[in-house]
Amino acid sequence: MDKLEKLTRDYAAVLEKVKERRAAWQQKAKPFLIQYLNEITARFPLKWKTGANEMMQGLEAVYLLFDHEPSGIVEQSPFSVVQKMKIGGFLSFSQTRNGQIVVWISFPFIDGMTEEKPRNETIETLEPEELEPEALNRFIGKFLEEMIQWEDDARDEIGFIRHRD
């Protein structure tokens, strides 16, 4: 019985921690992320913006997103000319089911050029109170380094869709 008593107390404590994390997200983390990322986009004028995905309360996200833009690749046929768009990458701060925050990157891709979904990479999982300017600067720096490498690295060639007869 002692083991069951301890486990029930532990479970109740975990449920309370989830409530605390969700409250911290709404009251502090989300507003801080939006403000800080907006300051970054204003200070460093690139084709990027801050946004929030609030469709699922308790699984919200705040992100830094590069705008879609022409890739410079044009598909030509006797009947049409189609400009292929580069779908910009983004840095996301996403709530998990337990209220923690996962920081992850979605890499850019050229629309209509590959059959694969965009590559995603998790950077870190944090408690809401761990979001501080130094941590955000580190995540934004990592994001920019990855975007530079994606744009500059010819070894990561895009794969072309093969039309099957």
N, C-alpha and C positions, 0 to 999 in steps of 0.2 A: 504493500500500500504506500510506503514512503516514496517509492519510485514513481508511482502514478501521481501522487500529490505534487512531486517536483515537476513532472512533465506537464501537468495541467497548469501549474504556475508559469512555467516557461512558455507554454503556448499562449496564455493570456498576455504575457509580457510582449511576445512577438506581435500579436494583434494590435496592442497599444502602440508599439513602435511604428507599425505601418500607418496608423492614424496620424501619428506625430509627423512622419515624413510627408504625408499628403498635405497636411496643414502647412508645413514649412515650405512646400513647393508653391502653394497658392499665395501665402502671405509674404514670402521673402524671395525664394529662388527664382520663380518665374518673372516677377517684376524686375529683379536685379539683372537677370539674363537679358531681357528685352532692352532695358536701359543701357547696359554695358555694350551689347552688340550693336545697338543703334549708334552709340558714341564711336565705336570702331569704324563702322561703315561711313559715318560722316567725316571722321578724321583722315581716313585712308580711302580716297575716292577711286574705287574699282567698280566694276559692274556687278555689285553684290548688294544684298539687302537682308534685313532681319525679318523673320516671320514667326508665327506660332500656329501650331496645329492643335486646335482645342475641340476637335470633333468628339473625342472620347474622354470625358472627365475621368481623371485618375490615370490616364495614359496619354497625357498631353506632351507636347514637344515644343521647344524653341530652337530655331535654326538660323544659320547664316548660309545664304544661298547665292551662288553665282547665277546671273541671268542666262537664259537660253540665248544663243547667238549663232549666226551662220558659221559653219565649220570651215568654209573655204573649199569644201568638196561639192562638186556639182555633177549630178547624174544627167546625161544627155541621151536622148533618143531622137529618132526622126520626128516624133510627135510631141515631145515635151522636154523641158529643162527643169530639173528639181534640185533646189538648193538643200543640201543635207544640213540639219541643225545639230549643233553641239548642245546637249542638255547638260547644263552646268552642275558641278558637284556641290555638295553641301556638308556642313558640320552641324550635327544635331545633338541636342541635350534632351533626351527622352526619358520620361518617367517609366519605370517598370511596374509590374503588378504589385510589388511590395513597397512602392514609393521611392526606391532608390533612383538614381539618375545614371543612365548609360550615355556616355559621350562616344559618338561614332561618326565616321565619314562615309559618304556615298560619293563614289568617283564619277566624273563626267563620262559621257558616252556620245557617240555619233548616232543619232536616231536613224533607224532603217539600215544600218551597216552591219550589225551583228545580231545573232539570234540570242545571245546571252543577256542576262539581266545585268544591270550595273554592279560593279564590285563594291562591297561594303566592308569596312574595317572598324572593329570596336577598339577604342583607345583606352577607356577606363570606366569603371563603375564607381559612383560616389554617393555619399550621403548628401542631402541637400545643403547642410551647413558647411560642406567642404568647398562650395562654389565661392571662390574669392578671386579678385583681379589677377593675382599671380597664376592661379590655375587656369583661368580663362585665357590669359596671354599664352601660356604653354600650349593649350589645345588649339588656339587659333594659329599659332606658329607651326605646329605639326600639320594642321590642315593646309596652310599655305605651302609648306615644304612638299606635301604630297601632290598638290595641284601643280606646282612648278615641275615636279618630276613627271607627272602625267603628260604635261604639255611638251616637255623637253626630251623625254626618253623614247627613242625610236625602237628600243628592244621590245616594248610592249605594243606590238603592232595590233591594229584592230583586225578582226577576222571578217571576211566578207561572206555574205549569205550566198550559198550555192543553190542555184535553181535546179531542182531535180526534174528530170523528164518523166 
